[in-house]
């Protein structure tokens, strides 16, 4: 397995380590430039416990469309969640993880014929419908499927209303479709509704459950015995939100309308599980100051910051999910607040992330953090204009890993184990530990130096002598930096050589950057960097480090 794949590795960190501190440690390293996510696996563990505790009768079928990161799917499968898939691609993604097809709901009321055939081939037999043509397709392509009729039940307030596209009318269309299904000899097993993604209207769930009860009773008159109620999605998941009110409404309504425990109740939460588990860090690569036209004044009236992710990437959620991201500056440069806007990296003038916000003075090379970036972000990101999609750094604390490891399909080869003192320079409380300054430039100076380097359009490294390069280099790369080979080639005047490569050598307690004489990875200390991952050292390497006083 390729351990340099960011989307496959998980770092096991000390209990108490905060996502924000991990993110800041990476940005302070001075090595990372591309935008990136930090994914706290433990947040999903916590959310799953909340959901199953607040809604004890409801089995979650995670909406894969919300975030199809493989680690997200594997962790939820380990915890016991099932899956809501909308296409054969999503079905395959779940099946490829070794998850049984019986744990999948094909929750797309209008499916291409090829996708229905694929579902039949792999044995995914539970699927939704909301129109007559779908019934005839299923009759022709998958007559043994178990069907769930989706009815329309819109919330008065929802982040993304869905009723305009999906869901048949409860009073007029639903009874007729049940009769058509009966005539065709198809098995309908229950009712589904979706109030809209990001619901802020808890009473709507009671209306949906009450309507489902009437359709259950009507189906009985036709000879059906419905036993499945699907409550759909709509559960908020951003930091500071709660499903308590929704849960109270659902629990009371189930007790009133569906007291029979033989009726299986499921739901399709998506953003609830993943929204707050991901934070995104973006780097300011350009800056434009708009000044007053008055020649005597010339004061700055607006600042435009250009970052390395935008609406064609992670921030597509601004267009499609009606999300309004809030930037959090990771550097405190002081100064008064100035009207500002934030723009993505592409050449499209629509690539605007934040239209107008008051921000302190920020410099090129500084970072913004955006919280709650796990829902409907990376799944719809593109590489328009050649800009890459942001990679993911996944973390889990030791406590949560102990809970999952004996039941998880996650391969332990994908774990990066490490003491926080050496990987992040933070203690269990997220505070800097003694001796971190010995790694190189104090963190307080790192951003300023990085800004100076960019402003001067040249790197200070070629001007350093070999004997002082270690004391002037940036702090060592965090254990979360997988790209341990710095691809930029620089001139080494000290060695009177031509082009040299810089290799990141994550020697514990020692230096972080060395000049190699070749591409073998040999660092100034004489050690050989790991060929697979900067933090996975062989026993021989560790022994050499101990003998040379590096550990």
Secondary structure, DSSP 8 states (H G I E B T S, - for coil): --TT-TTT-EEEE-TT--HHHHHHHHHHTS---S-EEEEEHHHHHHHHHHHHHH-TTEEEEEEGGG---HHHHHHHHHHT-EEEE-SHHHHHHHHTTT--GGGEEE--SS--HHHHHHHHHHT--EEEE-SHHHHHHHHHH-TT-EEEEEEE---SSEEE--TTTS-B-TTTHHHHHHHHHHHHT-EEEEEEEE--EEE--THHHHHHHHHHHHHHHHHHHTT----EEE-------STT---HHHHHHHHHHHHHH---TTSEEEE---HHHHGGGEEEEEEEEEEEEEE-S-TTT--EEEEEEEES--TTTGGGHHHHS------EESS---S--EEEEEE-SSS-TT-EEEEEEEE----TT-EEEE----SSSGGG---GGG----EEEEEEEHHHHHHHTTT----GGGEEE--HHHHTSB-TTS-B-TTGGGGSS-HHHHHHHHHHHHHHTS-SGGGS-GGGHHHHS-S---TT----EEEEEEE-TTTT-SEEEEEE---TTS-SEEE-SSTT-B-TTS-B--SS-TT---HHHHHHHHHTT--
